[in-house]
Amino acid sequence: MTFTPQRRRIDLRVLSMALILIAMWVFFRAQVGEFYFSGESIAKLSRDMATWTILAGGMTLVIVSGNIDLSVGSLLALVAASVAAMINSEYGLGWSAAVAVPLGVLIGGCLGFGQGVLTAYLRIPSFIVTLGGLFVFRGITQKVSAFDPRVPDSSWVVTLGFEYVPQTHAWIAGIAACILAMAMFLYGRKRKQQAGIAVDPVHYFLVKLILLCLLILGFISRVNQYKGIPNQTVIMVAVLLVLYIISRRTSFGRHLYAIGGNVEAARLSGIKVEKHIVAAFTIMGLTAGVAGVVWMAQNQGSTKNAGEFYELYAIAAAVIGGTSLMGGRGTIFG
């Protein structure tokens, strides 16, 4: 069977966003000086954006399914407060972080599941459900964080917020990431060929792969000039990779796109719409739980105002990255 290379069209939206981003880099480089692109600056930037980006990854799946989640900032705060209270021995329970962290993530998943059930089976619009969740979760957080529970320095969870991956390990991880990317590109190309779908020209494929590897290795080279890759950045990348595989390499992910594109057509095609929507909100809850733990580790405890406006940051990041608020379109790494 002969496969005709797919002709690429220039995406003006992506191109314009890239040009705007480059213009911003040039402007701030001129304002800040050499520090702007220094290893310390890039390492701290990737660390500080971890919680927003984790939330944006989960939010992408929810928006792709044709829904919205306005509660993720408050859910992050609730998980952070709950885990900190479990670990804190003065005002809390004094439990081990090995017990508190999984329970915190589970709390996020369960609350996300509950919102998904209300949306999918009771037919309450997700905007209303999650708006209610925003106020309820924030109210509970005010109670749990009444004494601003802190995490002791001796707890291993603190390393998530303040430690860095050793430079040698960072290079090993970067090379492994390049090999993984090449394997995923080749696998995706082969699957398209087997299905009779037009594939990208070889030169386009190679350029895309080389640019990705240069980006990964260039990032590692820069941050290694400082202290290495922040642990929070590693968690962020791991979460995004899992979400990418779910969204692009599983039938569940393809079904979410179908639901967001046309829910009735998806239902008539045999897709269990309600179960998929509940699953999307559950994944959002789990990612909010992970983001809550990361936020708590970075701040070594919790406060009543944790995660304020983070739902807006997550939605904005997803939309700027190409996710349509109408559903059915968007990518994790966008």
ChimeraX attribute file (.defattr): number of C-alpha atoms within 10 A of each C-alpha:
attribute: neighborCount
match mode: 1-to-1
recipient: residues
	/A:1	6
	/A:2	7
	/A:3	13
	/A:4	13
	/A:5	12
	/A:6	12
	/A:7	11
	/A:8	10
	/A:9	6
	/A:10	8
	/A:11	8
	/A:12	9
	/A:13	11
	/A:14	14
	/A:15	11
	/A:16	11
	/A:17	14
	/A:18	12
	/A:19	12
	/A:20	12
	/A:21	12
	/A:22	11
	/A:23	12
	/A:24	12
	/A:25	14
	/A:26	12
	/A:27	12
	/A:28	12
	/A:29	14
	/A:30	11
	/A:31	10
	/A:32	10
	/A:33	11
	/A:34	10
	/A:35	11
	/A:36	17
	/A:37	16
	/A:38	14
	/A:39	21
	/A:40	17
	/A:41	16
	/A:42	19
	/A:43	24
	/A:44	16
	/A:45	14
	/A:46	18
	/A:47	22
	/A:48	17
	/A:49	13
	/A:50	23
	/A:51	29
	/A:52	23
	/A:53	26
	/A:54	28
	/A:55	32
	/A:56	31
	/A:57	29
	/A:58	28
	/A:59	33
	/A:60	34
	/A:61	34
	/A:62	27
	/A:63	26
	/A:64	28
	/A:65	29
	/A:66	24
	/A:67	22
	/A:68	25
	/A:69	28
	/A:70	24
	/A:71	27
	/A:72	35
	/A:73	28
	/A:74	29
	/A:75	33
	/A:76	36
	/A:77	32
	/A:78	33
	/A:79	32
	/A:80	36
	/A:81	30
	/A:82	29
	/A:83	33
	/A:84	34
	/A:85	26
	/A:86	23
	/A:87	26
	/A:88	22
	/A:89	16
	/A:90	11
	/A:91	17
	/A:92	17
	/A:93	14
	/A:94	15
	/A:95	15
	/A:96	16
	/A:97	20
	/A:98	12
	/A:99	12
	/A:100	21
	/A:101	24
	/A:102	15
	/A:103	17
	/A:104	27
	/A:105	24
	/A:106	18
	/A:107	21
	/A:108	28
	/A:109	23
	/A:110	18
	/A:111	20
	/A:112	29
	/A:113	22
	/A:114	17
	/A:115	23
	/A:116	31
	/A:117	21
	/A:118	16
	/A:119	22
	/A:120	18
	/A:121	13
	/A:122	10
	/A:123	12
	/A:124	15
	/A:125	13
	/A:126	21
	/A:127	15
	/A:128	14
	/A:129	21
	/A:130	23
	/A:131	15
	/A:132	15
	/A:133	22
	/A:134	19
	/A:135	15
	/A:136	15
	/A:137	21
	/A:138	24
	/A:139	14
	/A:140	18
	/A:141	25
	/A:142	18
	/A:143	13
	/A:144	24
	/A:145	24
	/A:146	14
	/A:147	15
	/A:148	18
	/A:149	25
	/A:150	24
	/A:151	25
	/A:152	15
	/A:153	10
	/A:154	8
	/A:155	15
	/A:156	14
	/A:157	22
	/A:158	20
	/A:159	17
	/A:160	21
	/A:161	22
	/A:162	15
	/A:163	15
	/A:164	21
	/A:165	18
	/A:166	13
	/A:167	18
	/A:168	11
	/A:169	12
	/A:170	21
	/A:171	19
	/A:172	10
	/A:173	17
	/A:174	20
	/A:175	15
	/A:176	12
	/A:177	16
	/A:178	19
	/A:179	13
	/A:180	12
	/A:181	15
	/A:182	18
	/A:183	12
	/A:184	14
	/A:185	16
	/A:186	13
	/A:187	12
	/A:188	15
	/A:189	16
	/A:190	14
	/A:191	13
	/A:192	15
	/A:193	16
	/A:194	11
	/A:195	8
	/A:196	13
	/A:197	15
	/A:198	15
	/A:199	20
	/A:200	17
	/A:201	13
	/A:202	10
	/A:203	9
	/A:204	14
	/A:205	15
	/A:206	14
	/A:207	11
	/A:208	13
	/A:209	16
	/A:210	14
	/A:211	11
	/A:212	16
	/A:213	19
	/A:214	13
	/A:215	14
	/A:216	17
	/A:217	18
	/A:218	13
	/A:219	17
	/A:220	21
	/A:221	18
	/A:222	19
	/A:223	24
	/A:224	21
	/A:225	13
	/A:226	17
	/A:227	16
	/A:228	24
	/A:229	28
	/A:230	25
	/A:231	18
	/A:232	27
	/A:233	26
	/A:234	19
	/A:235	19
	/A:236	24
	/A:237	15
	/A:238	13
	/A:239	19
	/A:240	21
	/A:241	15
	/A:242	12
	/A:243	23
	/A:244	18
	/A:245	13
	/A:246	16
	/A:247	22
	/A:248	15
	/A:249	13
	/A:250	11
	/A:251	10
	/A:252	16
	/A:253	21
	/A:254	14
	/A:255	22
	/A:256	28
	/A:257	23
	/A:258	24
	/A:259	25
	/A:260	25
	/A:261	18
	/A:262	14
	/A:263	20
	/A:264	13
	/A:265	12
	/A:266	18
	/A:267	15
	/A:268	10
	/A:269	11
	/A:270	8
	/A:271	18
	/A:272	13
	/A:273	22
	/A:274	18
	/A:275	13
	/A:276	19
	/A:277	26
	/A:278	22
	/A:279	21
	/A:280	27
	/A:281	31
	/A:282	25
	/A:283	23
	/A:284	29
	/A:285	33
	/A:286	26
	/A:287	30
	/A:288	36
	/A:289	34
	/A:290	28
	/A:291	32
	/A:292	34
	/A:293	32
	/A:294	28
	/A:295	26
	/A:296	28
	/A:297	25
	/A:298	21
	/A:299	17
	/A:300	23
	/A:301	25
	/A:302	32
	/A:303	22
	/A:304	21
	/A:305	14
	/A:306	25
	/A:307	23
	/A:308	15
	/A:309	14
	/A:310	22
	/A:311	24
	/A:312	17
	/A:313	17
	/A:314	25
	/A:315	25
	/A:316	15
	/A:317	20
	/A:318	28
	/A:319	20
	/A:320	15
	/A:321	18
	/A:322	18
	/A:323	23
	/A:324	18
	/A:325	20
	/A:326	14
	/A:327	24
	/A:328	22
	/A:329	21
	/A:330	21
	/A:331	19
	/A:332	25
	/A:333	16
	/A:334	15
